[in-house]
Structure formats: structure tokens, C-alpha cells
Amino acid sequence: MDSTLDATTEPQQIDSIDIMRIMEAIPHRYPFLMIDRMVDIQLGQSAVGVKNVSVNEPFFQGHFPSRPVMPGVLIVEAMAQTAATLVVLTLGEAFEGKLVYFMTIEGAKFRRPVGPGDQLRIHVEKERSRANVWRFKGVARVDDVSVAEATFSAMIMG
């Protein structure tokens, strides 16, 4: 069953949610919670996750001490967390805190390094959904310049 909204119905819009609401929706916690807030949320369709990248991030201790770079896989994880939060907001309270597992990651491209002081804006858009499997296209931007992109699918469990 495809869960897209009826073509005559406008998607429900949420202007923004804060970190506390994100932590109600998904089970990730520090140091692996990769988004700080979400904005421009269209339930069932798209959202923008915001990650303020700080020099205090634990991964910078080893990646790399002389030139801190946010690992690309963590940028893709931030895309997935943005998408997972969107899915939970769309499906409702019964799905809060459920585990969401990657099934595929395709076409991942990393265009420029992300470092301390950058603000990642992670744009995710649903390509399709069927039952508990959702597929998204994600693009991460810093200062409106694309730094990473990927298409991925995930399954919500439980």
C-alpha cells in the first residue's frame, strides 16, 4: 500500500521541531544523534534537518586532529535520522522511538569537506513508501552549496 497523500489534499506542514521532539521520535542519543532541529516539514513528503557542526564533536578527535572533517558516513546518517523523524511524525505517536534500519544507500557523493562552524541543512524528500519501507533522496548543504547527497531506503521495525 502506498502511503502518499491524496493528490487533492495538501500535505500537513510543520514549521519546525526542536531537539526534544526529535528525541521523542527517534531513539538516537549523544554522541550519535546527528540533527539538532528540523524545519520546513511536510508530513509524508519532505523535511530539512539542521546540524550545527561544533569543534567539540567526538569524531573530530580522530578525523582528523590537524584538519577536522566530518565523516561522510555521518552526513548520510544525519540524512537518515532526518528521514526517520519525518516518517515518525507522519505515522504518529505509535511509531515514536521505533528502530529504523538502513536497507540501501545508493549514489552517495561527497562534494566538499564539512568542518567545525559549518551548519548542515539536510534536505530529504520521499521518493516512495510501501508498508514499512521508505525510500528517500537526501542532499546536505552548507551555505546553500551541496556537500553530500545520497538515495537510501530504510525499514521501520516494531
N, C-alpha and C positions, 0 to 999 in steps of 0.2 A: 504494500500500500504506500503510495507516495504521499508525503505529508505536506506538500506545497499548499499554500493558501489559495482559496478560490480566486480566480482572475478578477472578479468583481469586488473583492474585499481588499481594502488597504491593509498592509502589514502593520501590526501594532508597533508603535515607536516608543522607545525609552531613551531619554536624553543621555543619562549616564548612571553608572553604579560605582560604588566605592569598593575598597579592598575588603571591607567586612561582608558585603553582599557577595563578592566573588568567593570568599572563603566559605560561605553558606552553600554556594552552588557546587564547588569542586573541592576534592579532598586535599589538594596540594598545599604544602606549608613550606616556610623558610627551611632550608635555603633553596627549595625547588619551586617556589611559587614565582612565576616569571612575568606576571602582569600586576600592575598597581591599581588600575581602574579601567573601565570600559565606557565608551561614548558612542553616539550615533548608532544605537541598537535598533534594528528592525527585526522583530521576532520572526523566526523561521527563515530569515534571509541573509542578514549581514550584520557586522559589528566592527568596531575599531577598539582594539586593546591598546593600552598605554603602558609602557615600561620605561621608567626613569632609570637609566643606567648609571650606577654610582661606582666610584673607585673602591668602595668597600665590598663589592660583590665578591663572594668567596672564590669564584673561579679565576679571578684576576691574579691570585697568588701564584698560580702555576701556568697561566695562559695569557700573557707572558709577562713576567715581572718587569722586564725592561721596556715593553711595549704592550700594555694591556689591550687585549682583543676579546670581545665576547664570542665564545664558540658558536659557530653556525648552527650546530645541532640544538643549542639552547634557544636560538632565534626561532627555529622550526618548532621547538617545544612551546614557546610563547604563542605561536600561531595556533597550535593545538589546544592550549589552555583557553585562548580567546574563543575558539570554536566550541569547545566543550561547555564553557559558561553560557554561550549563546544557545546551545542545544538545551541545557537545563532550564534556562529562562523561558525557552519556547515550550518545553514539555511540562513544566510546572513542578510544584513542591515535591511530588512523589519521587522525582528523579534527583533531588539535591543530594550531594555527597556520593553519588554513584561513581564507580570507576569507569573510565573511558580509555580504551586501548587502541593504539595505532594499529591499523591493518596494512596500509600502504603509505609510502611517501614517494612521490614521483616529481621529476623535473626540478629538483632543488637546485637553485642557483644563488650564489653569494657574490654580490657585486662590489661591495666595499666593506672594510672593517668597521665594526661598531665598538666604541670605547667609552670610557668614563666621560660623563657630561652629556652624552647623546640621549635623546628621547626617542625611543622606538614607538612608532604608531603602526600597529599591526592590523591590517585590513583583511578580514576574512569574509568570503562570500560562499554561500551554499551552492554547490553545483547540482546536487540531488540528495535525496534521502529515501531509504526504503527500510521499513521496520526500524530496527535499532542500529542501522548502519548509515552514516552520514559522510558525504564527500564534500570537501571544501577546496577553494583556491585561496591561498594566502599571499599577501605582499607586505613586507615590512619596509617602512620608510623612516628616514631621518631627515628632518628639514625638507620634507616633500620629495626626497630623492630615494628611489628604490635601492635598498641594500640587500634584500633577500626575497626569494619567492619560492613557493612550492605548492603542489597539489597533494592532498592527503585525504585518507579516509580513516574513520575510526568507528568502533563499536561501543555503544553504551551497555554496560553489564548490570544485571541485577535487579 
